[in-house]
Amino acid sequence: MSDQVNRFLGDSLGRTLIKLVVVSLIVGFVMTVFGLTPWNIIYGFRDFVLDLWHRGFSALGRVGDYLLLGATIVIPIFIILRLFSFNR
């Protein structure tokens, strides 16, 4: 069982815990320097997804506008060309 745990962790349990503590201290220090908290990261991600969601639907609305605007020219020209080629 101990061999499976060591293989899963990549090292012994004690050494892995020490590595995790050291890395956690370094990451915590860097986050403090930049003024980041876990809640800021979570809320930032949530706001990013919501903003992307809302902008995505507004972009789809503009695509619909472009589609209708182009269709007012393309569809009549297509019908006229089909009518002229129908006789051949």
N, CA, C and O of each residue as an XYZ file, in Angstrom:
352
protein
N       0.835     -1.191      0.000
C       0.000      0.000      0.000
C       0.878      1.252      0.000
O       0.593      2.214     -0.713
N       1.942      1.236      0.800
C       2.824      2.391      0.884
C       3.504      2.660     -0.451
O       3.716      3.814     -0.823
N       3.847      1.594     -1.173
C       4.488      1.759     -2.476
C       3.524      2.413     -3.468
O       3.945      3.226     -4.290
N       2.241      2.068     -3.400
C       1.257      2.677     -4.291
C       1.073      4.157     -3.977
O       0.919      4.969     -4.889
N       1.088      4.513     -2.694
C       0.955      5.919     -2.295
C       2.165      6.701     -2.772
O       2.022      7.804     -3.300
N       3.360      6.142     -2.592
C       4.577      6.821     -3.043
C       4.571      7.002     -4.560
O       4.975      8.050     -5.063
N       4.121      5.998     -5.275
C       4.058      6.113     -6.734
C       3.041      7.176     -7.145
O       3.282      7.929     -8.089
N       1.903      7.246     -6.444
C       0.883      8.253     -6.746
C       1.399      9.660     -6.466
O       1.193     10.569     -7.271
N       2.065      9.844     -5.331
C       2.552     11.169     -4.937
C       3.842     11.551     -5.653
O       4.170     12.734     -5.738
N       4.571     10.578     -6.165
C       5.825     10.866     -6.835
C       7.006     10.868     -5.894
O       8.144     10.958     -6.355
N       6.789     10.775     -4.608
C       7.836     10.758     -3.589
C       7.199     10.245     -2.307
O       6.029      9.862     -2.290
N       7.979     10.243     -1.240
C       7.414      9.794      0.029
C       6.405     10.816      0.535
O       6.397     11.968      0.100
N       5.562     10.381      1.452
C       4.509     11.254      1.975
C       5.083     12.490      2.651
O       4.595     13.600      2.438
N       6.115     12.304      3.465
C       6.721     13.432      4.192
C       7.337     14.454      3.251
O       7.120     15.656      3.403
N       8.110     13.973      2.272
C       8.752     14.898      1.326
C       7.710     15.628      0.486
O       7.877     16.808      0.180
N       6.639     14.936      0.113
C       5.580     15.571     -0.670
C       4.884     16.653      0.146
O       4.581     17.723     -0.382
N       4.629     16.394      1.418
C       4.004     17.408      2.280
C       4.896     18.623      2.426
O       4.406     19.752      2.389
N       6.195     18.421      2.591
C       7.129     19.551      2.723
C       7.144     20.367      1.436
O       7.130     21.597      1.485
N       7.174     19.698      0.284
C       7.146     20.413     -0.994
C       5.864     21.229     -1.135
O       5.895     22.378     -1.576
N       4.749     20.632     -0.762
C       3.472     21.348     -0.866
C       3.420     22.563      0.049
O       2.877     23.601     -0.330
N       3.981     22.442      1.255
C       4.007     23.577      2.184
C       4.876     24.695      1.627
O       4.483     25.861      1.682
N       6.042     24.368      1.097
C       6.940     25.393      0.560
C       6.312     26.088     -0.649
O       6.346     27.315     -0.749
N       5.752     25.321     -1.549
C       5.112     25.912     -2.733
C       3.899     26.750     -2.323
O       3.658     27.806     -2.907
N       3.142     26.299     -1.340
C       1.988     27.071     -0.866
C       2.429     28.401     -0.272
O       1.770     29.419     -0.486
N       3.530     28.411      0.470
C       4.052     29.670      1.022
C       4.474     30.622     -0.089
O       4.184     31.817     -0.025
N       5.153     30.108     -1.100
C       5.611     30.964     -2.198
C       4.420     31.526     -2.974
O       4.379     32.720     -3.272
N       3.470     30.682     -3.295
C       2.290     31.143     -4.039
C       1.482     32.126     -3.200
O       0.988     33.123     -3.726
N       1.341     31.863     -1.912
C       0.634     32.790     -1.032
C       1.309     34.148     -0.960
O       0.635     35.178     -0.951
N       2.657     34.160     -0.907
C       3.395     35.422     -0.879
C       3.182     36.193     -2.182
O       2.919     37.395     -2.155
N       3.292     35.514     -3.307
C       3.108     36.173     -4.607
C       1.689     36.714     -4.744
O       1.489     37.820     -5.245
N       0.700     35.930     -4.296
C      -0.678     36.406     -4.375
C      -0.887     37.627     -3.493
O      -1.633     38.534     -3.862
N      -0.239     37.664     -2.332
C      -0.357     38.819     -1.450
C       0.282     40.045     -2.079
O      -0.255     41.148     -1.970
N       1.420     39.867     -2.737
C       2.091     40.996     -3.388
C       1.193     41.604     -4.456
O       1.132     42.826     -4.588
N       0.503     40.775     -5.214
C      -0.373     41.265     -6.269
C      -1.789     41.578     -5.781
O      -2.631     41.996     -6.576
N      -2.064     41.387     -4.508
C      -3.365     41.710     -3.947
C      -4.472     40.757     -4.362
O      -5.635     41.151     -4.447
N      -4.124     39.527     -4.616
C      -5.119     38.541     -5.033
C      -5.590     37.717     -3.845
O      -4.819     37.380     -2.946
N      -6.870     37.406     -3.871
C      -7.425     36.477     -2.897
C      -8.147     35.382     -3.679
O      -8.475     35.578     -4.850
N      -8.395     34.256     -3.062
C      -9.143     33.216     -3.780
C     -10.510     33.702     -4.254
O     -10.968     33.316     -5.330
N     -11.163     34.546     -3.455
C     -12.482     35.055     -3.858
C     -12.360     35.971     -5.067
O     -13.226     35.952     -5.941
N     -11.291     36.782     -5.133
C     -11.091     37.641     -6.303
C     -10.936     36.807     -7.565
O     -11.461     37.166     -8.619
N     -10.222     35.704     -7.461
C     -10.021     34.838     -8.625
C     -11.341     34.201     -9.043
O     -11.654     34.147    -10.233
N     -12.114     33.718     -8.076
C     -13.397     33.083     -8.383
C     -14.363     34.094     -8.992
O     -15.004     33.812    -10.004
N     -14.468     35.276     -8.373
C     -15.375     36.291     -8.912
C     -14.897     36.800    -10.265
O     -15.712     37.077    -11.145
N     -13.593     36.924    -10.439
C     -13.057     37.347    -11.730
C     -13.383     36.358    -12.822
O     -13.744     36.753    -13.931
N     -13.260     35.072    -12.523
C     -13.603     34.045    -13.499
C     -15.094     34.072    -13.812
O     -15.498     33.964    -14.970
N     -15.908     34.216    -12.766
C     -17.355     34.283    -12.978
C     -17.730     35.490    -13.837
O     -18.529     35.370    -14.765
N     -17.148     36.660    -13.526
C     -17.444     37.859    -14.301
C     -16.979     37.715    -15.751
O     -17.642     38.194    -16.670
N     -15.831     37.050    -15.950
C     -15.335     36.815    -17.305
C     -16.321     35.969    -18.099
O     -16.624     36.284    -19.250
N     -16.821     34.896    -17.493
C     -17.757     34.013    -18.181
C     -19.060     34.747    -18.483
O     -19.604     34.619    -19.580
N     -19.564     35.516    -17.514
C     -20.808     36.258    -17.742
C     -20.636     37.315    -18.825
O     -21.514     37.485    -19.672
N     -19.512     38.026    -18.803
C     -19.250     39.043    -19.813
C     -19.129     38.410    -21.194
O     -19.652     38.937    -22.176
N     -18.444     37.289    -21.260
C     -18.320     36.573    -22.522
C     -19.685     36.101    -23.017
O     -19.977     36.164    -24.211
N     -20.507     35.633    -22.099
C     -21.859     35.165    -22.434
C     -22.685     36.306    -23.036
O     -23.317     36.146    -24.081
N     -22.670     37.476    -22.350
C     -23.489     38.599    -22.814
C     -22.959     39.174    -24.120
O     -23.737     39.501    -25.017
N     -21.648     39.299    -24.233
C     -21.080     39.820    -25.479
C     -21.296     38.845    -26.627
O     -21.470     39.265    -27.771
N     -21.287     37.573    -26.340
C     -21.501     36.579    -27.382
C     -22.874     36.702    -27.999
O     -23.018     36.619    -29.219
N     -23.894     36.900    -27.164
C     -25.242     37.034    -27.699
C     -25.425     38.351    -28.434
O     -26.178     38.411    -29.406
N     -24.761     39.398    -27.996
C     -24.864     40.653    -28.739
C     -24.153     40.526    -30.080
O     -24.586     41.116    -31.070
N     -23.057     39.752    -30.120
C     -22.377     39.521    -31.401
C     -23.273     38.716    -32.334
O     -23.312     38.978    -33.536
N     -23.993     37.738    -31.790
C     -24.922     36.975    -32.620
C     -26.038     37.869    -33.156
O     -26.507     37.678    -34.277
N     -26.457     38.837    -32.356
C     -27.469     39.780    -32.822
C     -26.962     40.602    -33.990
O     -27.699     40.855    -34.943
N     -25.688     41.026    -33.920
C     -25.103     41.778    -35.028
C     -24.955     40.899    -36.260
O     -25.146     41.374    -37.380
N     -24.621     39.635    -36.076
C     -24.518     38.721    -37.213
C     -25.875     38.583    -37.887
O     -25.960     38.552    -39.114
N     -26.925     38.500    -37.097
C     -28.276     38.448    -37.659
C     -28.602     39.700    -38.456
O     -29.215     39.621    -39.521
N     -28.189     40.867    -37.937
C     -28.403     42.114    -38.674
C     -27.659     42.099    -40.001
O     -28.210     42.500    -41.026
N     -26.413     41.640    -39.991
C     -25.628     41.560    -41.223
C     -26.268     40.588    -42.209
O     -26.310     40.837    -43.414
N     -26.762     39.479    -41.674
C     -27.393     38.477    -42.525
C     -28.625     39.053    -43.222
O     -28.792     38.883    -44.430
N     -29.477     39.727    -42.472
C     -30.680     40.311    -43.069
C     -30.335     41.413    -44.066
O     -30.953     41.513    -45.126
N     -29.358     42.231    -43.729
C     -28.956     43.308    -44.623
C     -28.411     42.751    -45.928
O     -28.763     43.237    -47.003
N     -27.565     41.748    -45.848
C     -27.018     41.141    -47.059
C     -28.065     40.391    -47.846
O     -28.041     40.388    -49.077
N     -28.995     39.746    -47.137
C     -30.034     38.975    -47.816
C     -30.952     39.872    -48.633
O     -31.500     39.422    -49.639
N     -31.136     41.117    -48.234
C     -31.999     42.024    -49.004
C     -31.427     42.305    -50.389
O     -32.161     42.683    -51.302
N     -30.121     42.121    -50.543
C     -29.498     42.310    -51.855
C     -29.275     40.978    -52.561
O     -29.543     40.854    -53.756
N     -28.790     39.993    -51.835
C     -28.379     38.727    -52.442
C     -29.564     37.909    -52.938
O     -29.514     37.365    -54.041
N     -30.616     37.811    -52.157
C     -31.767     36.972    -52.526
C     -32.435     37.463    -53.818
O     -32.671     36.647    -54.710
N     -32.746     38.749    -53.957
C     -33.342     39.194    -55.228
C     -32.418     38.975    -56.430
O     -32.884     38.590    -57.503
N     -31.116     39.217    -56.261
C     -30.184     38.988    -57.366
C     -30.147     37.510    -57.721
O     -30.117     37.160    -58.900
N     -30.150     36.638    -56.718
C     -30.157     35.197    -56.953
C     -31.407     34.775    -57.726
O     -31.326     33.988    -58.669
N     -32.556     35.304    -57.320
C     -33.810     34.949    -57.990
C     -33.796     35.433    -59.439
O     -34.226     34.711    -60.338
N     -33.308     36.643    -59.666
C     -33.241     37.180    -61.038
C     -32.305     36.335    -61.891
O     -32.638     36.011    -63.032
N     -31.140     35.974    -61.359
C     -30.197     35.146    -62.116
C     -30.776     33.764    -62.408
O     -30.561     33.221    -63.492
N     -31.495     33.201    -61.471
C     -32.119     31.879    -61.691
C     -33.207     31.971    -62.761
O     -33.357     31.066    -63.582
N     -33.962     33.069    -62.747
C     -35.013     33.223    -63.744
C     -34.408     33.359    -65.134
O     -34.933     32.788    -66.090
N     -33.302     34.109    -65.266
C     -32.672     34.265    -66.570
C     -32.027     32.966    -67.054
O     -32.002     32.702    -68.256
N     -31.513     32.162    -66.142
C     -30.883     30.897    -66.548
C     -31.898     29.781    -66.689
O     -31.553     28.708    -67.183
N     -33.120     29.993    -66.279
C     -34.164     28.967    -66.366
C     -34.546     28.686    -67.814
O     -34.878     27.552    -68.160
N     -34.500     29.707    -68.656
C     -34.890     29.561    -70.056
C     -33.882     28.728    -70.841
O     -34.247     28.164    -71.872
N     -32.665     28.629    -70.409
C     -31.640     27.900    -71.161
C     -31.741     26.456    -70.988
O     -30.946     25.709    -71.558
